Amino acid sequence: MFEQELEMEKQESSIVPLLLIVALIVTVVGVAGYYIVQNRKVLTMQEATQVAASVLKQQGPVTFRFHTGLVQSSVGDNPQGPHYKLLQKAGLVVIGKPQGTYGTTYPIELTTPGKEFLKRIDGVTSASEKDGTQLYQVPVAERKLLTVSNINMLSPTRATITMSWNWKTTPLGELLDASGPNVQAFNSWDRATLIQKYGADFYHTAPTQVTISLAKADNGTWQVATE
């Protein structure tokens, strides 16, 4: 009887390590299989489109800044600049005669049509400045995805995509179209200033095509490659 019990204990003691080994093998195979399956998953068109749209959204809209009230000429803003002249020609603001000791302060008032114009644009913000003026920030245009035309898998975790986008303009963006009559009415110097500093651009040209590199993160999602 004692010998039988001893033999059973030996068998049990040998089974436990065997079960642990089997469990370890199953775990390793399972993990390896998971990574093999994940690595074989290619970048889908839906995933590429989502990443492309996110990249464009992160760049944010082009915005236009201007002040109303008694606006003093400074490094940050120039009431005699072409951006104010454009607003005035469009009937959106009225610029009064210069004031102050040096004649560098101008009263600028938003007209009734100007107020209605801003109401037509989503995302307009205004804030009171310390000098008593009112700052307006107006969206001009934002990048909109048209198509993702190509996906090139470089490896299971690396890919490039080619996308096309164009500008979607607001009403102010139409005024600031560099090929339009409002901007073209200025001399070459002022046109360049409007483009470099105040959001004017050729908003109705052919779509822009861009190729970007993507990398697959540990959680399986695709994102813009950082290296």
C-alpha positions as CSV (number, residue, x, y, z in Angstrom):
1,M,0.0,0.0,0.0
2,F,2.8,2.4,0.9
3,E,4.6,1.6,-2.3
4,Q,1.5,2.3,-4.4
5,E,1.1,5.7,-2.7
6,L,4.7,6.5,-3.2
7,E,4.4,5.6,-6.9
8,M,1.4,7.8,-7.3
9,E,3.2,10.8,-5.7
10,K,6.1,10.3,-8.1
11,Q,3.7,10.3,-11.1
12,E,1.9,13.4,-9.8
13,S,5.2,15.2,-9.2
14,S,6.3,14.4,-12.8
15,I,3.0,15.6,-14.3
16,V,3.1,19.1,-12.7
17,P,6.3,20.2,-14.5
18,L,5.0,18.7,-17.7
19,L,1.8,20.7,-17.5
20,L,3.8,23.8,-16.8
21,I,6.0,23.2,-19.8
22,V,2.9,22.6,-22.0
23,A,1.3,25.8,-20.7
24,L,4.5,27.7,-21.4
25,I,4.7,26.4,-24.9
26,V,1.0,27.2,-25.6
27,T,1.6,30.7,-24.3
28,V,4.7,31.3,-26.4
29,V,3.0,29.9,-29.5
30,G,-0.1,32.0,-28.9
31,V,1.9,35.2,-28.4
32,A,4.0,34.5,-31.5
33,G,0.9,33.7,-33.5
34,Y,-0.7,36.9,-32.4
35,Y,2.3,39.0,-33.6
36,I,2.6,37.1,-36.8
37,V,-1.1,37.8,-37.5
38,Q,-0.7,41.4,-36.6
39,N,2.4,41.8,-38.7
40,R,0.6,40.3,-41.7
41,K,-2.2,42.9,-41.5
42,V,-1.5,45.5,-44.2
43,L,-2.5,49.2,-44.0
44,T,-6.1,49.4,-45.2
45,M,-7.5,52.2,-47.3
46,Q,-9.8,53.1,-44.4
47,E,-6.9,53.4,-42.0
48,A,-4.8,55.4,-44.5
49,T,-7.7,57.8,-45.1
50,Q,-8.2,58.3,-41.3
51,V,-4.5,59.1,-40.8
52,A,-4.4,61.4,-43.8
53,A,-7.5,63.3,-42.6
54,S,-6.0,63.6,-39.1
55,V,-2.7,65.0,-40.5
56,L,-4.5,67.7,-42.3
57,K,-6.8,68.5,-39.3
58,Q,-3.8,68.9,-37.0
59,Q,-2.4,71.6,-39.2
60,G,-5.4,73.8,-38.3
61,P,-7.0,76.5,-40.4
62,V,-5.4,79.6,-41.8
63,T,-6.6,82.6,-39.7
64,F,-6.7,86.3,-40.1
65,R,-6.3,88.8,-37.2
66,F,-7.4,92.4,-37.0
67,H,-8.4,94.9,-34.3
68,T,-11.2,97.4,-33.9
69,G,-11.1,100.5,-31.6
70,L,-8.2,102.9,-31.3
71,V,-5.6,100.8,-33.0
72,Q,-2.0,102.1,-32.5
73,S,0.7,101.2,-35.1
74,S,3.1,98.7,-33.6
75,V,5.2,95.7,-34.5
76,G,2.3,93.4,-33.8
77,D,-0.3,95.3,-35.9
78,N,-0.3,98.1,-38.5
79,P,-3.6,99.9,-39.1
80,Q,-2.1,101.3,-42.3
81,G,-1.3,97.8,-43.5
82,P,-2.8,96.2,-46.6
83,H,-4.9,93.8,-44.6
84,Y,-6.9,96.8,-43.1
85,K,-7.1,98.4,-46.6
86,L,-8.5,95.2,-47.9
87,L,-11.2,95.1,-45.2
88,Q,-12.0,98.7,-45.8
89,K,-12.3,98.3,-49.6
90,A,-14.6,95.4,-49.0
91,G,-16.8,97.6,-46.8
92,L,-16.2,95.5,-43.7
93,V,-14.5,98.2,-41.6
94,V,-14.2,102.0,-41.5
95,I,-10.8,103.5,-40.8
96,G,-10.9,107.1,-39.4
97,K,-8.3,109.8,-39.5
98,P,-5.0,109.3,-37.5
99,Q,-5.0,110.5,-33.9
100,G,-2.4,110.9,-31.2
101,T,0.8,112.9,-30.9
102,Y,2.5,111.2,-33.7
103,G,-0.5,110.4,-35.8
104,T,0.0,106.6,-35.5
105,T,-3.3,105.7,-33.8
106,Y,-6.3,105.0,-36.1
107,P,-10.0,104.5,-35.1
108,I,-11.2,101.4,-36.8
109,E,-14.9,100.4,-36.6
110,L,-16.6,97.2,-37.8
111,T,-19.4,98.2,-40.2
112,T,-22.9,96.6,-40.1
113,P,-22.2,94.6,-43.2
114,G,-18.9,93.6,-41.6
115,K,-20.7,92.3,-38.6
116,E,-23.1,90.3,-40.8
117,F,-20.1,89.1,-42.8
118,L,-18.4,87.6,-39.7
119,K,-21.7,85.9,-38.7
120,R,-21.5,83.8,-41.8
121,I,-18.1,82.4,-40.8
122,D,-17.9,79.5,-38.2
123,G,-15.1,79.8,-35.7
124,V,-14.7,83.5,-35.4
125,T,-13.5,84.6,-32.0
126,S,-13.1,88.0,-30.4
127,A,-11.4,89.2,-27.3
128,S,-10.8,92.5,-25.5
129,E,-7.1,93.6,-25.4
130,K,-5.4,95.4,-22.6
131,D,-5.2,98.6,-24.7
132,G,-9.0,98.7,-25.1
133,T,-9.1,97.4,-28.6
134,Q,-11.1,94.3,-29.7
135,L,-9.1,91.5,-31.4
136,Y,-10.9,89.4,-34.0
137,Q,-9.5,86.1,-35.3
138,V,-11.3,84.8,-38.4
139,P,-10.8,81.4,-40.1
140,V,-9.7,81.9,-43.7
141,A,-9.3,78.4,-45.1
142,E,-8.6,74.8,-44.1
143,R,-7.2,71.8,-45.8
144,K,-9.6,69.2,-46.9
145,L,-8.7,65.6,-47.9
146,L,-9.7,64.6,-51.5
147,T,-8.3,61.2,-52.0
148,V,-5.7,58.7,-50.8
149,S,-4.4,57.4,-54.2
150,N,-1.6,55.0,-53.2
151,I,-0.5,52.8,-50.3
152,N,3.0,51.4,-50.4
153,M,3.9,48.8,-47.8
154,L,7.6,49.0,-47.1
155,S,7.5,46.4,-44.3
156,P,4.8,44.9,-41.9
157,T,5.2,48.1,-39.7
158,R,6.2,50.7,-42.3
159,A,4.3,52.3,-45.2
160,T,3.9,55.4,-47.3
161,I,0.7,56.9,-48.5
162,T,0.0,59.4,-51.2
163,M,-2.8,61.8,-50.6
164,S,-4.4,64.8,-52.4
165,W,-6.0,67.8,-50.7
166,N,-7.3,71.2,-51.5
167,W,-8.4,74.3,-49.7
168,K,-11.9,74.9,-48.4
169,T,-12.3,78.7,-48.0
170,T,-14.5,80.8,-45.9
171,P,-16.0,84.0,-47.2
172,L,-12.9,85.9,-46.0
173,G,-10.8,83.3,-47.7
174,E,-12.5,84.3,-51.0
175,L,-11.5,87.9,-50.4
176,L,-7.9,86.8,-49.7
177,D,-7.6,84.6,-52.8
178,A,-4.3,85.8,-54.3
179,S,-5.6,85.3,-57.8
180,G,-8.8,87.2,-57.1
181,P,-9.6,90.9,-57.8
182,N,-9.4,92.0,-54.2
183,V,-5.8,91.0,-53.8
184,Q,-4.8,91.7,-57.4
185,A,-5.9,95.3,-56.9
186,F,-2.8,95.9,-54.6
187,N,0.7,96.5,-55.8
188,S,3.2,93.7,-55.8
189,W,4.7,94.7,-52.5
190,D,1.3,94.7,-50.7
191,R,0.3,91.5,-52.4
192,A,3.4,89.8,-51.1
193,T,2.7,91.1,-47.6
194,L,-0.8,89.8,-47.7
195,I,0.5,86.4,-48.7
196,Q,3.3,86.3,-46.2
197,K,1.6,87.7,-43.1
198,Y,-2.2,87.8,-43.5
199,G,-3.4,84.5,-45.0
200,A,-3.7,85.4,-48.6
201,D,-3.0,82.5,-50.9
202,F,-3.9,80.9,-54.3
203,Y,-6.8,79.0,-52.8
204,H,-8.3,77.8,-56.1
205,T,-5.3,76.1,-57.7
206,A,-5.0,72.4,-58.5
207,P,-5.1,70.0,-55.6
208,T,-1.8,69.4,-53.7
209,Q,-0.4,65.9,-53.7
210,V,1.7,64.8,-50.7
211,T,3.5,61.5,-49.7
212,I,3.9,60.8,-46.0
213,S,5.6,58.0,-44.1
214,L,3.6,56.0,-41.6
215,A,4.6,53.6,-38.8
216,K,2.6,50.9,-37.0
217,A,2.4,51.5,-33.2
218,D,2.6,48.8,-30.6
219,N,-1.2,48.9,-30.2
220,G,-1.7,48.2,-33.9
221,T,-2.7,51.7,-35.0
222,W,-1.0,53.6,-37.8
223,Q,0.5,57.0,-37.3
224,V,3.0,59.4,-38.9
225,A,6.5,58.1,-38.7
226,T,8.7,60.2,-36.4
227,E,12.0,58.9,-37.8
